[in-house]
Amino acid sequence: MEEVEDEPLFAERVAGLDIARAGLVAAVRVPGRGRRRMQEVREFGVTRRELEELAGWLEGHGVTRAGMESTSDYR
């Protein structure tokens, strides 16, 4: 994890997900020292096993809120 400065918090432990057809990129931010936050970014595939790995990673960091963005139409 790397240390980053952050905006005022709406939640202590958050994730951002950028979803695409072939995979997704997830970023987690958790408390650091003072106003600093710790951040980690990982890529995941979209198979069931890989999505379960994502869920475990988020749970392991204690993430309570997530926002997501998708650039494609999946209908």
PyMOL Python script that loads the backbone (N, CA, C, O; Angstrom):
from pymol import cmd

cmd.read_pdbstr("""\
ATOM      1  N   MET A   1       0.843  -1.172   0.000  1.00  0.00           N
ATOM      2  CA  MET A   1       0.000   0.000   0.000  1.00  0.00           C
ATOM      3  C   MET A   1       0.885   1.232   0.000  1.00  0.00           C
ATOM      4  O   MET A   1       1.972   1.241   0.579  1.00  0.00           O
ATOM      5  N   GLU A   2       0.400   2.266  -0.659  1.00  0.00           N
ATOM      6  CA  GLU A   2       1.117   3.536  -0.656  1.00  0.00           C
ATOM      7  C   GLU A   2       0.322   4.564   0.141  1.00  0.00           C
ATOM      8  O   GLU A   2      -0.899   4.461   0.258  1.00  0.00           O
ATOM      9  N   GLU A   3       1.023   5.556   0.689  1.00  0.00           N
ATOM     10  CA  GLU A   3       0.368   6.589   1.477  1.00  0.00           C
ATOM     11  C   GLU A   3      -0.013   7.743   0.564  1.00  0.00           C
ATOM     12  O   GLU A   3       0.795   8.183  -0.254  1.00  0.00           O
ATOM     13  N   VAL A   4      -1.257   8.241   0.701  1.00  0.00           N
ATOM     14  CA  VAL A   4      -1.753   9.337  -0.129  1.00  0.00           C
ATOM     15  C   VAL A   4      -2.512  10.334   0.742  1.00  0.00           C
ATOM     16  O   VAL A   4      -2.995   9.986   1.819  1.00  0.00           O
ATOM     17  N   GLU A   5      -2.614  11.595   0.262  1.00  0.00           N
ATOM     18  CA  GLU A   5      -3.464  12.567   0.941  1.00  0.00           C
ATOM     19  C   GLU A   5      -4.865  12.413   0.403  1.00  0.00           C
ATOM     20  O   GLU A   5      -5.052  11.995  -0.740  1.00  0.00           O
ATOM     21  N   ASP A   6      -5.860  12.748   1.220  1.00  0.00           N
ATOM     22  CA  ASP A   6      -7.235  12.492   0.818  1.00  0.00           C
ATOM     23  C   ASP A   6      -8.133  13.664   1.155  1.00  0.00           C
ATOM     24  O   ASP A   6      -7.789  14.522   1.968  1.00  0.00           O
ATOM     25  N   GLU A   7      -9.287  13.682   0.514  1.00  0.00           N
ATOM     26  CA  GLU A   7     -10.347  14.643   0.791  1.00  0.00           C
ATOM     27  C   GLU A   7     -11.019  14.267   2.108  1.00  0.00           C
ATOM     28  O   GLU A   7     -10.766  13.187   2.642  1.00  0.00           O
ATOM     29  N   PRO A   8     -11.876  15.149   2.642  1.00  0.00           N
ATOM     30  CA  PRO A   8     -12.643  14.753   3.833  1.00  0.00           C
ATOM     31  C   PRO A   8     -13.405  13.453   3.572  1.00  0.00           C
ATOM     32  O   PRO A   8     -13.862  13.208   2.455  1.00  0.00           O
ATOM     33  N   LEU A   9     -13.535  12.629   4.599  1.00  0.00           N
ATOM     34  CA  LEU A   9     -14.074  11.285   4.446  1.00  0.00           C
ATOM     35  C   LEU A   9     -15.581  11.219   4.562  1.00  0.00           C
ATOM     36  O   LEU A   9     -16.175  11.911   5.389  1.00  0.00           O
ATOM     37  N   PHE A  10     -16.202  10.397   3.743  1.00  0.00           N
ATOM     38  CA  PHE A  10     -17.602  10.032   3.955  1.00  0.00           C
ATOM     39  C   PHE A  10     -17.675   8.632   4.542  1.00  0.00           C
ATOM     40  O   PHE A  10     -18.722   8.217   5.038  1.00  0.00           O
ATOM     41  N   ALA A  11     -16.566   7.905   4.488  1.00  0.00           N
ATOM     42  CA  ALA A  11     -16.456   6.582   5.104  1.00  0.00           C
ATOM     43  C   ALA A  11     -14.973   6.310   5.356  1.00  0.00           C
ATOM     44  O   ALA A  11     -14.117   6.769   4.599  1.00  0.00           O
ATOM     45  N   GLU A  12     -14.680   5.582   6.395  1.00  0.00           N
ATOM     46  CA  GLU A  12     -13.288   5.271   6.759  1.00  0.00           C
ATOM     47  C   GLU A  12     -12.598   4.373   5.736  1.00  0.00           C
ATOM     48  O   GLU A  12     -11.453   4.616   5.356  1.00  0.00           O
ATOM     49  N   ARG A  13     -13.304   3.337   5.296  1.00  0.00           N
ATOM     50  CA  ARG A  13     -12.703   2.319   4.427  1.00  0.00           C
ATOM     51  C   ARG A  13     -13.545   2.201   3.160  1.00  0.00           C
ATOM     52  O   ARG A  13     -14.668   1.699   3.190  1.00  0.00           O
ATOM     53  N   VAL A  14     -12.982   2.671   2.048  1.00  0.00           N
ATOM     54  CA  VAL A  14     -13.755   2.770   0.806  1.00  0.00           C
ATOM     55  C   VAL A  14     -13.024   2.091  -0.352  1.00  0.00           C
ATOM     56  O   VAL A  14     -11.814   1.867  -0.310  1.00  0.00           O
ATOM     57  N   ALA A  15     -13.798   1.775  -1.379  1.00  0.00           N
ATOM     58  CA  ALA A  15     -13.240   1.202  -2.603  1.00  0.00           C
ATOM     59  C   ALA A  15     -13.866   1.885  -3.803  1.00  0.00           C
ATOM     60  O   ALA A  15     -15.015   2.324  -3.751  1.00  0.00           O
ATOM     61  N   GLY A  16     -13.110   1.971  -4.876  1.00  0.00           N
ATOM     62  CA  GLY A  16     -13.609   2.432  -6.161  1.00  0.00           C
ATOM     63  C   GLY A  16     -13.365   1.330  -7.170  1.00  0.00           C
ATOM     64  O   GLY A  16     -12.283   0.745  -7.209  1.00  0.00           O
ATOM     65  N   LEU A  17     -14.369   1.043  -7.990  1.00  0.00           N
ATOM     66  CA  LEU A  17     -14.268  -0.033  -8.979  1.00  0.00           C
ATOM     67  C   LEU A  17     -14.510   0.537 -10.362  1.00  0.00           C
ATOM     68  O   LEU A  17     -15.502   1.233 -10.580  1.00  0.00           O
ATOM     69  N   ASP A  18     -13.619   0.252 -11.303  1.00  0.00           N
ATOM     70  CA  ASP A  18     -13.782   0.632 -12.709  1.00  0.00           C
ATOM     71  C   ASP A  18     -13.970  -0.670 -13.477  1.00  0.00           C
ATOM     72  O   ASP A  18     -13.039  -1.463 -13.614  1.00  0.00           O
ATOM     73  N   ILE A  19     -15.185  -0.879 -13.976  1.00  0.00           N
ATOM     74  CA  ILE A  19     -15.568  -2.172 -14.544  1.00  0.00           C
ATOM     75  C   ILE A  19     -15.553  -2.136 -16.068  1.00  0.00           C
ATOM     76  O   ILE A  19     -16.064  -1.201 -16.684  1.00  0.00           O
ATOM     77  N   ALA A  20     -14.961  -3.164 -16.665  1.00  0.00           N
ATOM     78  CA  ALA A  20     -14.940  -3.339 -18.122  1.00  0.00           C
ATOM     79  C   ALA A  20     -15.338  -4.777 -18.435  1.00  0.00           C
ATOM     80  O   ALA A  20     -15.473  -5.596 -17.526  1.00  0.00           O
ATOM     81  N   ARG A  21     -15.524  -5.084 -19.701  1.00  0.00           N
ATOM     82  CA  ARG A  21     -15.931  -6.443 -20.089  1.00  0.00           C
ATOM     83  C   ARG A  21     -14.915  -7.504 -19.669  1.00  0.00           C
ATOM     84  O   ARG A  21     -15.286  -8.564 -19.166  1.00  0.00           O
ATOM     85  N   ALA A  22     -13.645  -7.213 -19.877  1.00  0.00           N
ATOM     86  CA  ALA A  22     -12.610  -8.219 -19.650  1.00  0.00           C
ATOM     87  C   ALA A  22     -12.049  -8.217 -18.233  1.00  0.00           C
ATOM     88  O   ALA A  22     -11.310  -9.130 -17.866  1.00  0.00           O
ATOM     89  N   GLY A  23     -12.383  -7.222 -17.441  1.00  0.00           N
ATOM     90  CA  GLY A  23     -11.830  -7.170 -16.091  1.00  0.00           C
ATOM     91  C   GLY A  23     -12.213  -5.888 -15.392  1.00  0.00           C
ATOM     92  O   GLY A  23     -13.026  -5.109 -15.890  1.00  0.00           O
ATOM     93  N   LEU A  24     -11.626  -5.679 -14.245  1.00  0.00           N
ATOM     94  CA  LEU A  24     -11.895  -4.454 -13.506  1.00  0.00           C
ATOM     95  C   LEU A  24     -10.670  -4.050 -12.721  1.00  0.00           C
ATOM     96  O   LEU A  24      -9.807  -4.868 -12.403  1.00  0.00           O
ATOM     97  N   VAL A  25     -10.616  -2.762 -12.416  1.00  0.00           N
ATOM     98  CA  VAL A  25      -9.560  -2.210 -11.577  1.00  0.00           C
ATOM     99  C   VAL A  25     -10.229  -1.734 -10.301  1.00  0.00           C
ATOM    100  O   VAL A  25     -11.247  -1.043 -10.346  1.00  0.00           O
ATOM    101  N   ALA A  26      -9.658  -2.103  -9.167  1.00  0.00           N
ATOM    102  CA  ALA A  26     -10.213  -1.732  -7.867  1.00  0.00           C
ATOM    103  C   ALA A  26      -9.158  -0.976  -7.069  1.00  0.00           C
ATOM    104  O   ALA A  26      -7.989  -1.361  -7.037  1.00  0.00           O
ATOM    105  N   ALA A  27      -9.586   0.098  -6.430  1.00  0.00           N
ATOM    106  CA  ALA A  27      -8.721   0.868  -5.540  1.00  0.00           C
ATOM    107  C   ALA A  27      -9.354   0.874  -4.156  1.00  0.00           C
ATOM    108  O   ALA A  27     -10.562   1.066  -4.018  1.00  0.00           O
ATOM    109  N   VAL A  28      -8.536   0.664  -3.137  1.00  0.00           N
ATOM    110  CA  VAL A  28      -8.995   0.685  -1.746  1.00  0.00           C
ATOM    111  C   VAL A  28      -8.248   1.795  -1.020  1.00  0.00           C
ATOM    112  O   VAL A  28      -7.038   1.952  -1.188  1.00  0.00           O
ATOM    113  N   ARG A  29      -8.971   2.562  -0.216  1.00  0.00           N
ATOM    114  CA  ARG A  29      -8.347   3.566   0.656  1.00  0.00           C
ATOM    115  C   ARG A  29      -8.803   3.309   2.086  1.00  0.00           C
ATOM    116  O   ARG A  29      -9.994   3.196   2.374  1.00  0.00           O
ATOM    117  N   VAL A  30      -7.815   3.222   2.971  1.00  0.00           N
ATOM    118  CA  VAL A  30      -8.074   2.960   4.392  1.00  0.00           C
ATOM    119  C   VAL A  30      -7.303   3.983   5.219  1.00  0.00           C
ATOM    120  O   VAL A  30      -6.418   4.655   4.691  1.00  0.00           O
ATOM    121  N   PRO A  31      -7.625   4.115   6.519  1.00  0.00           N
ATOM    122  CA  PRO A  31      -6.944   5.107   7.352  1.00  0.00           C
ATOM    123  C   PRO A  31      -5.438   4.900   7.398  1.00  0.00           C
ATOM    124  O   PRO A  31      -4.940   3.774   7.424  1.00  0.00           O
ATOM    125  N   GLY A  32      -4.729   6.025   7.407  1.00  0.00           N
ATOM    126  CA  GLY A  32      -3.277   6.040   7.602  1.00  0.00           C
ATOM    127  C   GLY A  32      -2.988   6.870   8.833  1.00  0.00           C
ATOM    128  O   GLY A  32      -3.700   6.775   9.833  1.00  0.00           O
ATOM    129  N   ARG A  33      -1.948   7.682   8.768  1.00  0.00           N
ATOM    130  CA  ARG A  33      -1.593   8.563   9.891  1.00  0.00           C
ATOM    131  C   ARG A  33      -2.120   9.966   9.637  1.00  0.00           C
ATOM    132  O   ARG A  33      -1.976  10.494   8.535  1.00  0.00           O
ATOM    133  N   GLY A  34      -2.730  10.573  10.650  1.00  0.00           N
ATOM    134  CA  GLY A  34      -3.247  11.937  10.514  1.00  0.00           C
ATOM    135  C   GLY A  34      -4.276  12.025   9.399  1.00  0.00           C
ATOM    136  O   GLY A  34      -5.216  11.232   9.351  1.00  0.00           O
ATOM    137  N   ARG A  35      -4.100  12.996   8.495  1.00  0.00           N
ATOM    138  CA  ARG A  35      -4.995  13.140   7.348  1.00  0.00           C
ATOM    139  C   ARG A  35      -4.584  12.238   6.191  1.00  0.00           C
ATOM    140  O   ARG A  35      -5.243  12.228   5.151  1.00  0.00           O
ATOM    141  N   ARG A  36      -3.532  11.501   6.356  1.00  0.00           N
ATOM    142  CA  ARG A  36      -3.042  10.635   5.280  1.00  0.00           C
ATOM    143  C   ARG A  36      -3.873   9.358   5.226  1.00  0.00           C
ATOM    144  O   ARG A  36      -4.460   8.938   6.224  1.00  0.00           O
ATOM    145  N   ARG A  37      -3.912   8.751   4.048  1.00  0.00           N
ATOM    146  CA  ARG A  37      -4.626   7.493   3.832  1.00  0.00           C
ATOM    147  C   ARG A  37      -3.670   6.527   3.156  1.00  0.00           C
ATOM    148  O   ARG A  37      -2.705   6.935   2.510  1.00  0.00           O
ATOM    149  N   MET A  38      -3.949   5.243   3.313  1.00  0.00           N
ATOM    150  CA  MET A  38      -3.210   4.211   2.614  1.00  0.00           C
ATOM    151  C   MET A  38      -4.066   3.770   1.432  1.00  0.00           C
ATOM    152  O   MET A  38      -5.283   3.634   1.551  1.00  0.00           O
ATOM    153  N   GLN A  39      -3.425   3.550   0.303  1.00  0.00           N
ATOM    154  CA  GLN A  39      -4.148   3.194  -0.920  1.00  0.00           C
ATOM    155  C   GLN A  39      -3.475   2.012  -1.598  1.00  0.00           C
ATOM    156  O   GLN A  39      -2.249   1.915  -1.639  1.00  0.00           O
ATOM    157  N   GLU A  40      -4.297   1.115  -2.130  1.00  0.00           N
ATOM    158  CA  GLU A  40      -3.798  -0.013  -2.918  1.00  0.00           C
ATOM    159  C   GLU A  40      -4.705  -0.177  -4.126  1.00  0.00           C
ATOM    160  O   GLU A  40      -5.927  -0.084  -4.011  1.00  0.00           O
ATOM    161  N   VAL A  41      -4.102  -0.422  -5.289  1.00  0.00           N
ATOM    162  CA  VAL A  41      -4.850  -0.617  -6.530  1.00  0.00           C
ATOM    163  C   VAL A  41      -4.502  -1.992  -7.091  1.00  0.00           C
ATOM    164  O   VAL A  41      -3.330  -2.360  -7.176  1.00  0.00           O
ATOM    165  N   ARG A  42      -5.528  -2.747  -7.472  1.00  0.00           N
ATOM    166  CA  ARG A  42      -5.323  -4.082  -8.059  1.00  0.00           C
ATOM    167  C   ARG A  42      -6.259  -4.287  -9.243  1.00  0.00           C
ATOM    168  O   ARG A  42      -7.300  -3.639  -9.351  1.00  0.00           O
ATOM    169  N   GLU A  43      -5.871  -5.195 -10.121  1.00  0.00           N
ATOM    170  CA  GLU A  43      -6.721  -5.580 -11.251  1.00  0.00           C
ATOM    171  C   GLU A  43      -7.260  -6.980 -11.004  1.00  0.00           C
ATOM    172  O   GLU A  43      -6.568  -7.837 -10.455  1.00  0.00           O
ATOM    173  N   PHE A  44      -8.502  -7.200 -11.416  1.00  0.00           N
ATOM    174  CA  PHE A  44      -9.156  -8.498 -11.265  1.00  0.00           C
ATOM    175  C   PHE A  44      -9.834  -8.863 -12.577  1.00  0.00           C
ATOM    176  O   PHE A  44     -10.234  -7.987 -13.344  1.00  0.00           O
ATOM    177  N   GLY A  45      -9.957 -10.147 -12.827  1.00  0.00           N
ATOM    178  CA  GLY A  45     -10.721 -10.637 -13.962  1.00  0.00           C
ATOM    179  C   GLY A  45     -12.197 -10.694 -13.600  1.00  0.00           C
ATOM    180  O   GLY A  45     -12.601 -10.211 -12.543  1.00  0.00           O
ATOM    181  N   VAL A  46     -12.989 -11.278 -14.467  1.00  0.00           N
ATOM    182  CA  VAL A  46     -14.439 -11.296 -14.252  1.00  0.00           C
ATOM    183  C   VAL A  46     -15.014 -12.710 -14.093  1.00  0.00           C
ATOM    184  O   VAL A  46     -16.231 -12.891 -14.135  1.00  0.00           O
ATOM    185  N   THR A  47     -14.155 -13.700 -13.912  1.00  0.00           N
ATOM    186  CA  THR A  47     -14.676 -15.036 -13.639  1.00  0.00           C
ATOM    187  C   THR A  47     -15.202 -15.079 -12.211  1.00  0.00           C
ATOM    188  O   THR A  47     -14.884 -14.211 -11.399  1.00  0.00           O
ATOM    189  N   ARG A  48     -15.993 -16.078 -11.916  1.00  0.00           N
ATOM    190  CA  ARG A  48     -16.539 -16.209 -10.553  1.00  0.00           C
ATOM    191  C   ARG A  48     -15.422 -16.270  -9.516  1.00  0.00           C
ATOM    192  O   ARG A  48     -15.496 -15.607  -8.481  1.00  0.00           O
ATOM    193  N   ARG A  49     -14.393 -17.058  -9.789  1.00  0.00           N
ATOM    194  CA  ARG A  49     -13.272 -17.189  -8.862  1.00  0.00           C
ATOM    195  C   ARG A  49     -12.585 -15.844  -8.635  1.00  0.00           C
ATOM    196  O   ARG A  49     -12.248 -15.505  -7.501  1.00  0.00           O
ATOM    197  N   GLU A  50     -12.376 -15.082  -9.698  1.00  0.00           N
ATOM    198  CA  GLU A  50     -11.700 -13.786  -9.578  1.00  0.00           C
ATOM    199  C   GLU A  50     -12.572 -12.762  -8.843  1.00  0.00           C
ATOM    200  O   GLU A  50     -12.056 -11.941  -8.084  1.00  0.00           O
ATOM    201  N   LEU A  51     -13.884 -12.806  -9.065  1.00  0.00           N
ATOM    202  CA  LEU A  51     -14.781 -11.896  -8.352  1.00  0.00           C
ATOM    203  C   LEU A  51     -14.870 -12.262  -6.873  1.00  0.00           C
ATOM    204  O   LEU A  51     -15.005 -11.383  -6.023  1.00  0.00           O
ATOM    205  N   GLU A  52     -14.794 -13.553  -6.563  1.00  0.00           N
ATOM    206  CA  GLU A  52     -14.746 -13.968  -5.158  1.00  0.00           C
ATOM    207  C   GLU A  52     -13.437 -13.518  -4.510  1.00  0.00           C
ATOM    208  O   GLU A  52     -13.419 -13.169  -3.330  1.00  0.00           O
ATOM    209  N   GLU A  53     -12.345 -13.523  -5.274  1.00  0.00           N
ATOM    210  CA  GLU A  53     -11.062 -13.019  -4.783  1.00  0.00           C
ATOM    211  C   GLU A  53     -11.174 -11.517  -4.495  1.00  0.00           C
ATOM    212  O   GLU A  53     -10.669 -11.041  -3.478  1.00  0.00           O
ATOM    213  N   LEU A  54     -11.833 -10.775  -5.387  1.00  0.00           N
ATOM    214  CA  LEU A  54     -12.085  -9.340  -5.168  1.00  0.00           C
ATOM    215  C   LEU A  54     -12.871  -9.132  -3.876  1.00  0.00           C
ATOM    216  O   LEU A  54     -12.508  -8.288  -3.057  1.00  0.00           O
ATOM    217  N   ALA A  55     -13.938  -9.895  -3.694  1.00  0.00           N
ATOM    218  CA  ALA A  55     -14.767  -9.768  -2.497  1.00  0.00           C
ATOM    219  C   ALA A  55     -13.938 -10.024  -1.239  1.00  0.00           C
ATOM    220  O   ALA A  55     -14.067  -9.292  -0.257  1.00  0.00           O
ATOM    221  N   GLY A  56     -13.102 -11.037  -1.256  1.00  0.00           N
ATOM    222  CA  GLY A  56     -12.247 -11.340  -0.114  1.00  0.00           C
ATOM    223  C   GLY A  56     -11.244 -10.234   0.159  1.00  0.00           C
ATOM    224  O   GLY A  56     -10.974  -9.910   1.316  1.00  0.00           O
ATOM    225  N   TRP A  57     -10.684  -9.645  -0.908  1.00  0.00           N
ATOM    226  CA  TRP A  57      -9.726  -8.547  -0.777  1.00  0.00           C
ATOM    227  C   TRP A  57     -10.399  -7.341  -0.136  1.00  0.00           C
ATOM    228  O   TRP A  57      -9.841  -6.723   0.771  1.00  0.00           O
ATOM    229  N   LEU A  58     -11.616  -7.000  -0.614  1.00  0.00           N
ATOM    230  CA  LEU A  58     -12.354  -5.867  -0.043  1.00  0.00           C
ATOM    231  C   LEU A  58     -12.705  -6.141   1.420  1.00  0.00           C
ATOM    232  O   LEU A  58     -12.546  -5.268   2.274  1.00  0.00           O
ATOM    233  N   GLU A  59     -13.175  -7.336   1.703  1.00  0.00           N
ATOM    234  CA  GLU A  59     -13.527  -7.702   3.074  1.00  0.00           C
ATOM    235  C   GLU A  59     -12.295  -7.668   3.978  1.00  0.00           C
ATOM    236  O   GLU A  59     -12.373  -7.234   5.128  1.00  0.00           O
ATOM    237  N   GLY A  60     -11.167  -8.124   3.456  1.00  0.00           N
ATOM    238  CA  GLY A  60      -9.928  -8.128   4.232  1.00  0.00           C
ATOM    239  C   GLY A  60      -9.474  -6.732   4.628  1.00  0.00           C
ATOM    240  O   GLY A  60      -8.829  -6.558   5.662  1.00  0.00           O
ATOM    241  N   HIS A  61      -9.805  -5.739   3.815  1.00  0.00           N
ATOM    242  CA  HIS A  61      -9.479  -4.348   4.128  1.00  0.00           C
ATOM    243  C   HIS A  61     -10.588  -3.669   4.925  1.00  0.00           C
ATOM    244  O   HIS A  61     -10.461  -2.498   5.282  1.00  0.00           O
ATOM    245  N   GLY A  62     -11.666  -4.384   5.207  1.00  0.00           N
ATOM    246  CA  GLY A  62     -12.763  -3.813   5.988  1.00  0.00           C
ATOM    247  C   GLY A  62     -13.555  -2.756   5.252  1.00  0.00           C
ATOM    248  O   GLY A  62     -14.122  -1.861   5.879  1.00  0.00           O
ATOM    249  N   VAL A  63     -13.606  -2.840   3.917  1.00  0.00           N
ATOM    250  CA  VAL A  63     -14.325  -1.845   3.111  1.00  0.00           C
ATOM    251  C   VAL A  63     -15.819  -1.875   3.446  1.00  0.00           C
ATOM    252  O   VAL A  63     -16.443  -2.936   3.473  1.00  0.00           O
ATOM    253  N   THR A  64     -16.377  -0.684   3.701  1.00  0.00           N
ATOM    254  CA  THR A  64     -17.804  -0.568   4.029  1.00  0.00           C
ATOM    255  C   THR A  64     -18.594   0.156   2.949  1.00  0.00           C
ATOM    256  O   THR A  64     -19.822   0.075   2.927  1.00  0.00           O
ATOM    257  N   ARG A  65     -17.917   0.856   2.060  1.00  0.00           N
ATOM    258  CA  ARG A  65     -18.586   1.583   0.972  1.00  0.00           C
ATOM    259  C   ARG A  65     -17.780   1.416  -0.307  1.00  0.00           C
ATOM    260  O   ARG A  65     -16.550   1.374  -0.285  1.00  0.00           O
ATOM    261  N   ALA A  66     -18.499   1.319  -1.428  1.00  0.00           N
ATOM    262  CA  ALA A  66     -17.823   1.218  -2.731  1.00  0.00           C
ATOM    263  C   ALA A  66     -18.606   2.022  -3.749  1.00  0.00           C
ATOM    264  O   ALA A  66     -19.834   2.098  -3.713  1.00  0.00           O
ATOM    265  N   GLY A  67     -17.858   2.616  -4.650  1.00  0.00           N
ATOM    266  CA  GLY A  67     -18.449   3.299  -5.806  1.00  0.00           C
ATOM    267  C   GLY A  67     -17.937   2.609  -7.050  1.00  0.00           C
ATOM    268  O   GLY A  67     -16.806   2.124  -7.077  1.00  0.00           O
ATOM    269  N   MET A  68     -18.775   2.561  -8.096  1.00  0.00           N
ATOM    270  CA  MET A  68     -18.317   1.894  -9.307  1.00  0.00           C
ATOM    271  C   MET A  68     -18.683   2.675 -10.540  1.00  0.00           C
ATOM    272  O   MET A  68     -19.637   3.453 -10.552  1.00  0.00           O
ATOM    273  N   GLU A  69     -17.898   2.451 -11.586  1.00  0.00           N
ATOM    274  CA  GLU A  69     -18.073   3.142 -12.850  1.00  0.00           C
ATOM    275  C   GLU A  69     -17.863   2.130 -13.962  1.00  0.00           C
ATOM    276  O   GLU A  69     -16.971   1.285 -13.894  1.00  0.00           O
ATOM    277  N   SER A  70     -18.690   2.227 -14.977  1.00  0.00           N
ATOM    278  CA  SER A  70     -18.603   1.327 -16.107  1.00  0.00           C
ATOM    279  C   SER A  70     -18.683   2.151 -17.384  1.00  0.00           C
ATOM    280  O   SER A  70     -19.489   3.076 -17.484  1.00  0.00           O
ATOM    281  N   THR A  71     -17.845   1.814 -18.359  1.00  0.00           N
ATOM    282  CA  THR A  71     -17.806   2.609 -19.593  1.00  0.00           C
ATOM    283  C   THR A  71     -18.500   1.917 -20.761  1.00  0.00           C
ATOM    284  O   THR A  71     -18.402   2.395 -21.891  1.00  0.00           O
ATOM    285  N   SER A  72     -19.185   0.829 -20.532  1.00  0.00           N
ATOM    286  CA  SER A  72     -19.802   0.104 -21.620  1.00  0.00           C
ATOM    287  C   SER A  72     -21.256  -0.222 -21.291  1.00  0.00           C
ATOM    288  O   SER A  72     -21.685  -0.137 -20.141  1.00  0.00           O
ATOM    289  N   ASP A  73     -21.984  -0.590 -22.306  1.00  0.00           N
ATOM    290  CA  ASP A  73     -23.371  -1.018 -22.156  1.00  0.00           C
ATOM    291  C   ASP A  73     -23.361  -2.545 -22.093  1.00  0.00           C
ATOM    292  O   ASP A  73     -22.899  -3.193 -23.032  1.00  0.00           O
ATOM    293  N   TYR A  74     -23.858  -3.121 -21.016  1.00  0.00           N
ATOM    294  CA  TYR A  74     -23.793  -4.572 -20.822  1.00  0.00           C
ATOM    295  C   TYR A  74     -25.122  -5.270 -21.050  1.00  0.00           C
ATOM    296  O   TYR A  74     -25.314  -6.389 -20.574  1.00  0.00           O
ATOM    297  N   ARG A  75     -26.038  -4.642 -21.764  1.00  0.00           N
ATOM    298  CA  ARG A  75     -27.326  -5.294 -22.053  1.00  0.00           C
ATOM    299  C   ARG A  75     -27.195  -6.315 -23.125  1.00  0.00           C
ATOM    300  O   ARG A  75     -28.179  -6.956 -23.491  1.00  0.00           O
TER     301      ARG A  75
END
""", "prot")
cmd.dss("prot")
cmd.show_as("cartoon", "prot")
cmd.util.cbc("prot")
cmd.orient("prot")
